[in-house]
């Protein structure tokens, strides 16, 4: 509310540089927006960076150890509070990059994020909260399922059917499809 009071509630779009304008035409009938390709490339780079950081560095090993067993991680000398802070900072940085990238595709306002919160929740829960691969695979599969369903039925019904399917799958497998294996 404070943001709306100070800056107003209107949607805004940044002025994009010339190299992000226009589209690439591989054929006479296909137009691929350059800003969309830029966001796809940026997303791929960030995803590969996070994957490398999480699975190819000692810090990533500390994060995974802290996620699986906080008490034992602390017992072997991992500063779990620092791991928590750094992980939160990384998440905030990724969210900032995502927000900046989103402004190249669509206009933004105070309530822009609320349009995507259900989809984001579905992706994380369906893929498994601790699995990077699961998040990527579930994002792709949910997006494809909704796109295919929207061809045959309305967009809102496609979202309802996708959510219903997700609920049924989660009833059978509550930890998500790609959850990590943990010893008990």
N, C-alpha and C positions, 0 to 999 in steps of 0.2 A: 504494500500500500504506500509506503514511503517513496519507493521508486516511482510509482505512478503519479503521486502528488508532485514530486520534484520535476520529473522529466516528461510526464504525460504518458498516455497509454497507446499512442499510435504506433503502428508498425514502421520500422525503419530498415533501409537497405544501404549498405556501404557502397561507395563508388569503387568499382573494381578496376584494376589496371587493364590496359588494353590487351595484354597478352592472355587474360582470362576471359575475354569477350569472344563471342562468335561460336562457331561449331566446326567440327571436323566432318567431312563428307566422304566416307569410304566408297559409297555408290551415289547414284543420283537421287535415291529415295531414302537413304539413311543419314540422319543428322545426329552426331554425338556432341553434346555441349562440352566445350573445353573446360569450363569450370567444374563440370561433373567428373571429367577425367582427372583433373587436378586433385579433387577431393578423394577420388579412388586411389590415386597414387600416394597421397599423404596418409590415408588410412592404412594402406599396405605397409608403408614405411614405419608408421607408429606401431602397428601390430607386430611386425618383424622385430622392431626394437624391444618391445615388451617381452616377446617370446625369448629373444636372446638374453635379455636381462634376467628373466625368471628361470631359464633352464640352462644357461651357460655361464653363470657368474656365481661367486660365493654369496653375494647378497641375495640372489634368487633362492639359493639353497637355504639360507637363513629364513627367508620368508616362508618357503614351503614347510620347513621344520616347525616354525612358530605356528603356522596354520594347523598342522596336524597334531602337535602336542606342545602347548605353551609351557607347561611346567617343566617337562624334560628339556626343552630348548633352553630355558633359563638355567637349568641345572648344568648343562654342558658349556655354559658361558656365552650364549647368544643374548645380547641386550634386546629383549623382546619389546620394551617400550620404544627404543629407537627404531626397531623394525616396523612397529605400528605407525610411528610418525612418518617415516620415510615412505611407507606404502601409501599412507593417506596423501602425502605430498605428491607422489607419483600419480595417484588417481585424480587429484585436483588439476595437475598439469595436463593430463590426458583430456579431462573434461573441458579445460580451457581451449586446448587445440581443437577439440570437436566443436565447441561453440563458435570459434573463429572460422573453422571450415564451413560450418553450416550457413554462416552469413553470406558465403559466396553462392549458395544455391537458392536460398529463400530469404524473405524479409523476416526480421525478428522483432519481438516485443516482449513485454513482461510475462505473458502467458504462453509463449511459444513452446516451452518445454512440456507443458501439460498435455499437448497433443500426442506426445511420444512416450509418455510414462507407462502406459499399459503395455505397449510393444516392448519396451525395454525390460519391464518386469517379466514378461513372458519369455524373452530370450534368455535372461539370466537363470530363471527358475527351470526352464526346460533343459538347458544345456548343462546344468550343474553349477552351483555357485563358485566352486573352487577350480573349475576347469577352463583354461583359456581356449583350448581346442573345442570344448563343448559349447562355449559361448559363440564362437565363430560358426560352427556347424549348425547350431540352433537358429542363429540369426539368418543364415542362408535358407534353411529349410522353412522357417516360418514366413519369410518374405516370399519365397516361391509358392508356398501353399496359398497365401493370401492373394497373390497375383493371379494364380490359376483359378481360384474360386471366384475372384472378381470378374473374370471373363464370363462366367455362367450365371452368377447371382450378383446382387448389389454389394457395394463395398462394406456397408455396415453388417450385412448378413455374413459376408466372408469373414469379418473379424469375429463375429459371434461363433461361427462354426470352428474357426481356428482356436479360439479360447476354449470352447467345449471339448475339442479334441485334446488340447493341452491338459485340461482338468482330468479327463479320462486316463491319459497316459500317466499323469502324476499320481493318480489313485493307485495305479499298478506299480509305479516306481517313484516314490516320493523324493528320492535324492537327485532326480534328474537323469537324463539319459547318459551323460558322460561324467558321472561323479568319480572322484578319485578314490582309490582303494585305501582304506585305513585299517591297520591292525587294531583289534579291540582287546 
